[in-house]
Amino acid sequence: MALKEEIEKRRTFGIISHPDAGKTTLTEKLLLFGGAIQKAGAVKSNKIKKHATSDFMEIERQRGISVATSVMGFEYKGVKINLLDTPGHEDFAEDTYRTLTAVDSVIMVIDCAKGVEPQTRKLLEVCRMRKTPVIVFINKMDREGKNPFDLLDEIEKELRIDLRPLTWPISIGKTFKGVYNLYEKSLILFNQGEKQSTENSIEIKDLSDGAIDEIIGEHFANILRHDVELIEGVYSEFEIEDYLEAMISPVFFGSAVNNFGVRELLDGFIKIAPTPRSRETDLKIIHPDDKNFTGFVFKIHANLDPKHRDRIAFLRICSGKFERNKNYYHVRENRTLKFSNPTAFMAQEKNVVDEAYPGDIIGLYDSGIFKIGDTLTEGEKMNFKGIPQFSPELFKYVVNADPLKTKQLNKGLEQLTDEGVAQLFTKKTDNRKVLGTVGALQFEVIQHRLKSEYSASCNFEHISLFKACWISSKNKKKMEEFIFEKLHHMATDKEGRPVFLAESAWALQMAQEKNPEIHFHFISEFKEE
Ligand code: G4P
């Protein structure tokens, strides 16, 4: 098959939601449709459970298993779908942000009773930054929830997006009858507890058809007619281009656990979701059909077996064709590498692949040469943009608990932070090391992994910090003055860039107000000024 056809066949996406909205359940149903799994429960058991928050060993174990579910590839109606798993656990939010750099679109799951929740808000912000097209799936329609019009209003206002329903629910909760497909003009009926099949779909030529009254009852039929009229009046026509430009989000309603509305979602998805998109490097825009291979690492997963310190680097292919045993250029390291056993992820199985195409994710065995964000090319020197680190929110000093193992500790910290488990800063005045994370759990994970993988011990000491932000300025003198003045609050990141450690929101605000020529950055990727 020609490169173009391979690209046209692929859809690479992720599902985002606030924990408990139904992401795992929906993932599982999609995989069942795609034949990637045979029975429900296969994904569920790999989920990092929220009640495991105090049990980080359990989380590590589940993280290990979750290598298998990191990328779930399956075919549906001739389309190759790559579904990238995003951890729902809040403490791993940064993993999720990074995974979103490797997808071309997302499905956002919303609980019909809860509406917009904090995690949804944060994740959507990342999608907005990247202009990622979003499809909304309103879940749990079998439960009592908000009025659908109110709910859509809330989502539009809270998330600042424009919506366009493509299916519409007929009642909700105990009296939920099903959905009306506004596009295909068909009724899909809901039978609680029964597996949904196409038999339940009834085509409707005209909403005034009396047959509808017989099927769902006059009361609900009239409400549906009224709702549809309102929808046509209130919402603009769905234009696929607007969705692809991330200007409008189509909405589907359903109940994942009952496998209801999932087929409509999947059919809609393969019709409209984008094929692998172009991506920006610091040199030029890379198009998927460019002849030369390019890709970037967006996730690194440690091997759980302490005897093997090797890791798996997840590479998103952006252009050209990737081939096994061919020489590729690792831009940051300025060296050529060849991969003899790259793996692809299909139907929850890992297999060695000979070739892979844009949109595909492959796993590369890594003995410590990769960092998140690394670019591979056929020789060109360039780096993919848009894989930033976010300014962390929790901080602790690292204290070496075993001075005989200083080397191991430093190596461990270096590698774990390359993996993106946390960020490492070194204070200017006393060279003390500060770890910054997004979630509290990461500290325990680091302590545990340093011990088991590097035989190093560390303790953490409290440091009172509000934010770490990167600083830059066109005015070199001002920059030097600022660093000198704030020396006790200055650190460097792993690349040696200056970072301001603000003790409080007030301290940060004051620093910003008093130093208008200094720019404070909250993500690691910014234009040097
Ligand atoms: P998450 O990955 O977004 O965290 O959510 P998950 O799929 O684990 O779903 C959270 C809970 O919501 C689960 O119940 C799940 O069964 C339920 N759920 C998912 N979709 C629907 C739906 O359409 N309707 C209803 N009524 N419930 C739904 P749980 O009790 O936490 O777990 P389990 O014991 O059922 O597995």
Boltz pocket constraint, residues with backbone or C-beta under 6 A from the ligand:
constraints:
  - pocket:
      binder: B
      contacts: [[A, 17], [A, 18], [A, 19], [A, 20], [A, 21], [A, 22], [A, 23], [A, 24], [A, 25], [A, 26], [A, 44], [A, 88], [A, 139], [A, 140], [A, 141], [A, 142], [A, 143], [A, 254], [A, 255], [A, 256], [A, 257], [A, 258]]
      max_distance: 6.0
